[in-house]
Amino acid sequence: MRGEVMRRLLGNYALPSKGGRIIAAGVVVYASSSGLYLAGGTVYFVKGIGLSAAQVGAGLTIASLVGFVTTVPVSMLATRWGPRRLLRLLQVWRALWFASLAFAHGMVAFTLFASLFTISQGPIFPMVQLLVNAVVGEADRTRTLGLISSVINVGMSLGILAAAPFLAVGGTGMLRAVLLVGAGCCLASSAVFGLLKVGVITAGPTQTRRFGGLLTVARDRPYLGLTLVNGALFLHTVLLGIGLPLWIVQSTNAPVGLLSALFVVNTVLAIVFQVHVAKNVNSTRDGIRALRRSGLALAAFSLLLIATTHSSRWLTIILLIAATAVLTFGELLQGAGGWELSFRHAPEARRTEYLSVFNLSTSAAGIVGPVLLALLLSRRTTGLIALAAVFVCTALAVTVLGARLGRLEPPPGAPRESESEQAAAAGSH
């Protein structure tokens, strides 16, 4: 019985397509570089460059804003070069500024290099989505993206573990080496993606057509609504990385060391269950259901945190573990629903523009989320009730949006048109 369960679980991670396996391998190597950056970047910026915590925060905030405003223009280069070539160039670009950060001196250089480094971040996942669809097709697309999301966690963990010996030894040289190894991982990732054999996905449009594509997205209100609700639900990343630590330190009697265990719980659950969740999302109805359940799960997480302020130490620990599990499933449902709906409702001729705009919501959540959470958590119970209400309202908005997206969904085999394109077509008759 156990053997059958294990075979079924491992079967979820088996990709029959060689192209899918290459993409997953390239993503693992890329994610390892992110793990190295996460583990050693801030430490090097403070101890190696000599910046204050405030300077690091200000520089990274500026870099995040640069990444946000450049995501769409950089992603649109795929309409001329193709997603595989752009993805490889982004990894090389990332390696260049990864290495430059290792030799930065002073606040100005750090902010400049970090900003140039962040330019590569936003367009990567839209390119992966385009490649996955080209390689595995619609039937296996969301499951493959679910597996890729799982291996991102694996790659991040490998990068963090790889940084540990360098951080343990310490010294400027060893800390700098963490960033240089990360740069090497980016180059290796570019090489892995180079093994992928895929035909031409999109033709190269003129400059006028590229701007016309963005106007089409801007007029597609259901898709913009989908982008907004996805951004609200993507706050789960800020809840895990910032909200949960702040709450534990400021408002509970739990030991601070519990944070490491909660991060492990999140990572393990994401690796084990992401593919299982994603393989069951194969239609607009499935995607809407997943996003709605994600909103309700995040609301439940917020309410569970309230209970941790009125409990004994051991009960607090149990409640925090349960809250982390609920948060993780909200994360998995948001990922699966967002992948399916963002691709299914992007017109084939404009997928690059649509997916790049959709992914702006994740960047916006990373910029707005920390300030919003700090404000709400300072209100303690009242703030968490307000946060839960936000997620419940988001779930309700998803339900309303689902009815509209369902009406726009084409029959099988027919290309999907945006709302603005349908209106234009109706006006021409």
DOLO-11332 format. One record per residue (C-alpha): residue in one letter; residue number from 1; x, z, y. Coordinates in steps of 0.05 Angstrom, whole numbers, plus 32768, in hexadecimal, padded with zeros to 4 digits. Each point is the difference from the previous one (the first is absolute). Layout:
REC r   k east   up north
REC A NUM    X    Z     Y
...
***
This chain:
REC r   k east   up north
REC M   1 8000 8000  8000
REC R   2 8037 8013  8030
REC G   3 8027 7FC1  7FED
REC E   4 7FC3 7FD5  800F
REC V   5 7FF8 8021  8044
REC M   6 804A 7FF5  8010
REC R   7 7FFD 7FB7  7FEB
REC R   8 7FC2 7FF6  802B
REC L   9 8022 8022  803B
REC L  10 8040 7FD8  7FF9
REC G  11 7FD7 7FC1  7FF7
REC N  12 7FE6 800A  8047
REC Y  13 8048 7FF6  8018
REC A  14 800E 7FC2  7FD7
REC L  15 8002 7FC1  802B
REC P  16 7FF9 7FC0  7FD6
REC S  17 8019 7FD5  803A
REC K  18 804B 7FF9  8009
REC G  19 7FF5 7FF4  804A
REC G  20 7FD9 8042  8005
REC R  21 8039 8025  7FDE
REC I  22 8033 7FE1  8031
REC I  23 7FD6 8015  803C
REC A  24 7FF9 8047  7FE3
REC A  25 804B 8004  7FF5
REC G  26 800F 7FE8  8046
REC V  27 7FD0 8034  801D
REC V  28 8021 8038  7FD8
REC V  29 8044 7FEF  801D
REC Y  30 7FE2 7FFA  8046
REC A  31 7FDC 8043  7FF8
REC S  32 8042 8020  7FEA
REC S  33 801D 7FEE  8044
REC S  34 7FC4 8022  8021
REC G  35 800C 803E  7FD6
REC L  36 8049 8002  8016
REC Y  37 7FEB 7FF8  8048
REC L  38 7FCB 8037  7FFA
REC A  39 8031 8031  7FDF
REC G  40 803D 7FF3  802A
REC G  41 7FEC 7FDC  8040
REC T  42 7FEA 803B  802B
REC V  43 8038 802C  7FE6
REC Y  44 8033 7FCC  8015
REC F  45 7FE0 7FF4  8044
REC V  46 8006 804A  800F
REC K  47 8042 8012  7FDF
REC G  48 8024 7FBD  8001
REC I  49 7FEB 7FE4  8043
REC G  50 7FF4 8043  8021
REC L  51 7FB9 7FF4  8019
REC S  52 7FCF 8038  800C
REC A  53 7FBE 8004  7FDA
REC A  54 7FDB 7FEC  803F
REC Q  55 802D 7FC2  8009
REC V  56 7FF5 7FEC  7FB7
REC G  57 7FB5 8008  8008
REC A  58 7FFE 7FD8  8040
REC G  59 802C 7FC8  7FE4
REC L  60 7FD7 7FF9  7FC1
REC T  61 7FBF 8000  8028
REC I  62 801A 7FC6  802A
REC A  63 8017 7FDD  7FC0
REC S  64 7FBB 8009  7FE1
REC L  65 7FDF 7FE0  803D
REC V  66 8030 7FC5  7FFD
REC G  67 7FF0 7FF7  7FB7
REC F  68 7FB5 8002  800F
REC V  69 8001 7FCA  8036
REC T  70 802E 7FD2  7FD8
REC T  71 7FDC 8003  7FBD
REC V  72 7FD1 7FC6  800D
REC P  73 8031 7FD0  8022
REC V  74 8035 800B  7FCA
REC S  75 7FCD 7FF9  7FC8
REC M  76 7FE8 7FBE  801C
REC L  77 8045 7FE3  7FF3
REC A  78 7FE9 7FFB  7FB8
REC T  79 7FD2 7FC7  8014
REC R  80 803F 7FD7  800E
REC W  81 8032 801C  7FCE
REC G  82 7FD4 801A  7FC8
REC P  83 7FF8 8049  7FEB
REC R  84 8039 8001  7FCD
REC R  85 8034 7FE7  8032
REC L  86 7FE7 802E  8037
REC L  87 8000 803C  7FD0
REC R  88 8049 7FF2  7FEE
REC L  89 8014 7FF7  8048
REC L  90 7FDD 8042  8012
REC Q  91 802A 8024  7FCC
REC V  92 8040 7FE2  801C
REC W  93 7FEA 8013  8047
REC R  94 7FF0 8046  7FE7
REC A  95 8045 8006  7FE0
REC L  96 8023 7FEA  8040
REC W  97 7FDF 8036  802B
REC F  98 8004 8034  7FC8
REC A  99 804B 7FF8  8002
REC S 100 8000 7FFF  804D
REC L 101 7FDD 8043  8001
REC A 102 8039 801D  7FD7
REC F 103 802F 7FF1  803A
REC A 104 7FD3 800E  803B
REC H 105 801A 802C  8039
REC G 106 7FD1 801F  8031
REC M 107 7FB6 7FFF  800E
REC V 108 7FFC 7FB9  801C
REC A 109 8023 7FDF  7FC4
REC F 110 7FD8 802A  7FCF
REC T 111 7FBE 7FEC  8020
REC L 112 8013 7FB7  8004
REC F 113 8018 7FFC  7FB7
REC A 114 7FC5 8028  7FE7
REC S 115 7FD0 7FD2  8025
REC L 116 8021 7FC1  7FE4
REC F 117 7FFF 8021  7FBB
REC T 118 7FB5 800F  8005
REC I 119 7FEE 7FB8  8011
REC S 120 800A 7FF1  7FB6
REC Q 121 7FD0 8035  7FE8
REC G 122 7FBA 7FE8  8011
REC P 123 8002 7FB8  7FE4
REC I 124 801C 8013  7FBC
REC F 125 7FC0 8014  7FDC
REC P 126 7FD7 7FC5  8019
REC M 127 8036 7FD2  7FE4
REC V 128 7FFE 8026  7FBE
REC Q 129 7FB4 7FF7  7FFE
REC L 130 8006 7FB5  800B
REC L 131 8035 7FF9  7FCA
REC V 132 7FD9 802A  7FCE
REC N 133 7FC2 7FD5  800A
REC A 134 8029 7FC0  7FF8
REC V 135 8022 8019  7FC0
REC V 136 7FC9 8026  7FDA
REC G 137 7FC0 7FE4  801F
REC E 138 7FBF 8023  8014
REC A 139 7FEE 801E  7FBC
REC D 140 803E 802C  7FFB
REC R 141 8011 8007  804A
REC T 142 7FE7 8046  800F
REC R 143 801A 801E  7FBF
REC T 144 8045 7FE2  800E
REC L 145 7FFF 801C  8047
REC G 146 7FED 8043  7FE2
REC L 147 803C 7FFD  7FD3
REC I 148 802C 7FEC  803B
REC S 149 7FE6 803C  8026
REC S 150 8013 802C  7FC5
REC V 151 8046 7FE4  7FFC
REC I 152 8008 800C  804B
REC N 153 7FFA 804A  7FF0
REC V 154 8033 7FF7  7FC8
REC G 155 8030 7FDC  802D
REC M 156 7FF8 8033  8038
REC S 157 800F 8038  7FCE
REC L 158 803E 7FDC  7FE7
REC G 159 8019 7FF7  8047
REC I 160 7FF5 8049  8010
REC L 161 8023 8016  7FC1
REC A 162 803A 7FD0  800E
REC A 163 8009 801F  8045
REC A 164 8004 8047  7FE4
REC P 165 804B 7FFF  7FED
REC F 166 8014 7FE3  8043
REC L 167 7FD7 8035  8025
REC A 168 801C 8037  7FD4
REC V 169 8048 7FEE  8011
REC G 170 7FEF 7FF7  8049
REC G 171 802E 7FE7  8037
REC T 172 7FF6 7FC4  802E
REC G 173 801F 7FCF  7FCF
REC M 174 7FD3 8014  7FC6
REC L 175 7FC2 7FFF  802C
REC R 176 8013 7FBC  801B
REC A 177 8008 7FE8  7FB8
REC V 178 7FB6 800F  7FF2
REC L 179 7FEC 7FCD  8034
REC L 180 8034 7FCD  7FE8
REC V 181 7FE6 8006  7FB8
REC G 182 7FBA 7FF5  801C
REC A 183 8018 7FC0  8022
REC G 184 801D 7FEA  7FBD
REC C 185 7FBC 800C  7FDF
REC C 186 7FDF 7FD3  8034
REC L 187 8031 7FC7  7FF0
REC A 188 7FF4 800B  7FB6
REC S 189 7FB5 7FFD  800B
REC S 190 8008 7FBE  8024
REC A 191 8027 7FE5  7FC4
REC V 192 7FCA 8017  7FCF
REC F 193 7FC9 7FDE  8028
REC G 194 802C 7FC1  7FFF
REC L 195 7FF4 7FFC  7FB5
REC L 196 7FB6 7FF5  800B
REC K 197 7FE8 7FBA  7FF3
REC V 198 7FC2 7FF1  8029
REC G 199 7FE5 7FC0  801F
REC V 200 7FEE 7FF4  8048
REC I 201 7FC8 8031  8014
REC T 202 7FF1 7FED  8048
REC A 203 800F 7FC3  802A
REC G 204 8026 8008  8041
REC P 205 7FCD 7FFD  8039
REC T 206 800E 7FEE  8047
REC Q 207 8008 8036  8035
REC T 208 7FB9 7FF2  8018
REC R 209 7FE3 800B  7FBB
REC R 210 8026 8042  7FF8
REC F 211 7FE1 801C  8040
REC G 212 7FBD 7FE3  7FEB
REC G 213 8005 8028  7FBF
REC L 214 8008 8041  8026
REC L 215 7FC3 7FF0  802A
REC T 216 7FD9 7FF4  7FC0
REC V 217 8014 8045  7FE7
REC A 218 7FEE 8020  8043
REC R 219 7FBA 7FE2  7FFC
REC D 220 7FF5 8015  7FB8
REC R 221 7FDC 8042  800D
REC P 222 7FF4 8014  7FB7
REC Y 223 804A 7FF7  7FF1
REC L 224 8014 8027  803D
REC G 225 7FD0 8036  7FEB
REC L 226 8021 8001  7FBC
REC T 227 8043 8006  8022
REC L 228 7FE9 803C  8029
REC V 229 7FE3 8027  7FC6
REC N 230 803E 7FF2  7FD7
REC G 231 802A 801D  8038
REC A 232 7FD5 803F  8002
REC L 233 8007 8009  7FB5
REC F 234 804B 7FF2  8002
REC L 235 8007 8042  8025
REC H 236 800B 801C  7FBA
REC T 237 804A 7FF0  8008
REC V 238 8003 802B  803F
REC L 239 7FD7 8036  7FDF
REC L 240 8032 8005  7FC7
REC G 241 8040 7FF9  8028
REC I 242 7FED 8028  803F
REC G 243 7FBB 8020  7FFB
REC L 244 800A 8025  7FBE
REC P 245 8045 801D  8012
REC L 246 7FE6 8017  8045
REC W 247 7FC3 8020  7FE1
REC I 248 8028 8025  7FCA
REC V 249 8032 801B  8032
REC Q 250 7FCF 8013  8037
REC S 251 7FBF 8012  7FDE
REC T 252 800B 8018  7FB8
REC N 253 8025 8036  7FD9
REC A 254 801E 7FCD  7FD0
REC P 255 804C 7FFC  7FF8
REC V 256 8021 7FC7  8026
REC G 257 8024 7FEB  7FC0
REC L 258 7FBC 7FEB  7FE4
REC L 259 8005 7FC1  802A
REC S 260 8033 7FE1  7FD1
REC A 261 7FD2 800C  7FC4
REC L 262 7FC5 7FE2  8025
REC F 263 8028 7FC1  8010
REC V 264 8012 7FFB  7FB6
REC V 265 7FB6 8007  7FED
REC N 266 7FEF 7FC8  8030
REC T 267 8037 7FD2  7FE7
REC V 268 7FF1 800B  7FB6
REC L 269 7FB5 7FF6  8008
REC A 270 800C 7FC1  8029
REC I 271 802F 7FE3  7FCB
REC V 272 7FD2 8011  7FC6
REC F 273 7FBC 7FED  801D
REC Q 274 800B 7FCA  8035
REC V 275 7FFC 7FC6  7FCE
REC H 276 7FC4 801E  7FDD
REC V 277 7FDA 8007  8042
REC A 278 8014 7FBB  8018
REC K 279 7FEE 7FDA  7FC1
REC N 280 7FB7 8014  8009
REC V 281 7FFC 7FE1  8046
REC N 282 7FF1 7FB6  7FF9
REC S 283 7FC8 7FEF  8031
REC T 284 7FE6 8010  8045
REC R 285 7FD0 8033  7FE2
REC D 286 803A 8022  7FDB
REC G 287 802B 8000  803F
REC I 288 7FC9 801E  802B
REC R 289 7FF2 8036  7FCB
REC A 290 804A 8011  7FFE
REC L 291 8006 8007  804C
REC R 292 7FC0 8029  8004
REC R 293 8019 8030  7FCA
REC S 294 8043 8003  8023
REC G 295 7FDE 8019  803F
REC L 296 7FD9 8034  7FDA
REC A 297 803F 8017  7FDB
REC L 298 8026 8009  8042
REC A 299 7FC5 8027  801C
REC A 300 8001 802D  7FC3
REC F 301 804B 800A  8009
REC S 302 7FF4 8017  8048
REC L 303 7FCC 8032  7FEA
REC L 304 802B 801A  7FC7
REC L 305 8036 8011  8033
REC I 306 7FCF 802D  8025
REC A 307 7FF8 802A  7FC1
REC T 308 804B 800D  7FFD
REC T 309 7FFD 802C  803E
REC H 310 7FD2 8033  7FDF
REC S 311 801F 8008  7FBB
REC S 312 8034 8028  7FDB
REC R 313 8046 7FE3  7FF9
REC W 314 7FF7 7FE5  7FB9
REC L 315 7FBB 7FE4  800F
REC T 316 801D 7FDF  803D
REC I 317 8035 7FDE  7FD6
REC I 318 7FCB 7FE8  7FCE
REC L 319 7FD4 7FE6  8038
REC L 320 803A 7FDB  8020
REC I 321 8011 7FDE  7FBE
REC A 322 7FB8 7FEC  7FF8
REC A 323 7FFD 7FE7  8048
REC T 324 803F 7FD6  7FF5
REC A 325 7FE1 7FE1  7FC1
REC V 326 7FC0 7FEE  8027
REC L 327 802A 7FE4  8039
REC T 328 8028 7FD5  7FCF
REC F 329 7FC1 7FE2  7FE2
REC G 330 7FE8 7FF1  8046
REC E 331 8042 7FDC  800B
REC L 332 7FFA 7FD8  7FBF
REC L 333 7FB8 7FEB  800F
REC Q 334 8012 7FEB  8047
REC G 335 803A 7FD6  7FE6
REC A 336 7FD7 7FDC  7FCB
REC G 337 7FC4 7FF4  802D
REC G 338 802A 7FE9  803A
REC W 339 8029 7FCF  7FD7
REC E 340 7FC3 7FE0  7FE1
REC L 341 7FD6 7FFA  803F
REC S 342 8038 7FEB  802F
REC F 343 8012 7FC5  7FD3
REC R 344 7FBB 7FED  7FE8
REC H 345 7FE4 7FFB  8047
REC A 346 803B 7FDC  801F
REC P 347 7FF2 7FB5  8004
REC E 348 8033 7FDC  7FD6
REC A 349 8018 7FD5  803B
REC R 350 800D 803E  802B
REC R 351 8017 8034  7FCE
REC T 352 8043 800C  8022
REC E 353 7FDF 8011  8042
REC Y 354 7FC8 8028  7FE0
REC L 355 802D 802A  7FD4
REC S 356 8032 800E  8038
REC V 357 7FC7 8018  802E
REC F 358 7FE3 802A  7FC7
REC N 359 8043 8022  7FF6
REC L 360 8003 8014  8049
REC S 361 7FCE 8037  7FEE
REC T 362 8034 8023  7FD5
REC S 363 8033 7FFD  8038
REC A 364 7FCD 801A  8032
REC A 365 7FF0 803B  7FD2
REC G 366 8049 8012  7FFE
REC I 367 8004 8000  804D
REC V 368 7FBE 8021  8011
REC G 369 7FFA 802D  7FC3
REC P 370 8035 8035  800F
REC V 371 7FE4 800E  8046
REC L 372 7FB8 8001  7FE7
REC L 373 8010 802F  7FC6
REC A 374 8029 802F  802A
REC L 375 7FC5 8006  8030
REC L 376 7FCC 800B  7FC9
REC L 377 802A 8031  7FD7
REC S 378 800D 802A  803E
REC R 379 7FB5 800D  7FFF
REC R 380 8006 8018  7FB8
REC T 381 7FBC 8004  7FDE
REC T 382 7FDB 7FDC  8037
REC G 383 8034 7FC8  8000
REC L 384 7FFC 7FF7  7FB5
REC I 385 7FB4 7FFC  8002
REC A 386 8007 7FCB  8036
REC L 387 8032 7FDB  7FD4
REC A 388 7FD1 8002  7FC5
REC A 389 7FC9 7FE5  802C
REC V 390 802C 7FC6  8014
REC F 391 800B 7FED  7FB8
REC V 392 7FB6 8007  7FEE
REC C 393 7FEE 7FD3  803B
REC T 394 8035 7FCF  7FE8
REC A 395 7FE1 8000  7FBB
REC L 396 7FBC 7FF1  801F
REC A 397 801E 7FC9  802A
REC V 398 801E 7FE1  7FC1
REC T 399 7FBA 7FFF  7FE1
REC V 400 7FE3 7FDA  803C
REC L 401 803C 7FD2  8002
REC G 402 7FF9 7FF1  7FB6
REC A 403 7FBB 7FE2  8009
REC R 404 801B 7FD1  8035
REC L 405 803D 7FEC  7FD7
REC G 406 7FD4 7FF4  7FC4
REC R 407 7FD7 7FCD  8027
REC L 408 8040 7FDC  8016
REC E 409 801D 7FFD  7FBA
REC P 410 8001 7FB8  7FE6
REC P 411 7FEA 7FED  7FB9
REC P 412 8037 7FFD  7FCC
REC G 413 8031 7FC8  800D
REC A 414 7FEA 7FF4  8048
REC P 415 802F 8010  803A
REC R 416 7FEC 803A  802C
REC E 417 7FF1 7FF2  8049
REC S 418 8004 8034  8037
REC E 419 7FC2 8013  8027
REC S 420 8019 7FD9  803D
REC E 421 800D 7FC2  7FD5
REC Q 422 7FBA 8005  7FE2
REC A 423 7FE3 8004  8046
REC A 424 8028 7FC5  8017
REC A 425 7FEA 7FD8  7FC4
REC A 426 7FB7 8012  800D
REC G 427 8006 7FEB  8049
REC S 428 801B 7FBC  7FEC
REC H 429 7FC0 7FEE  7FD9
***
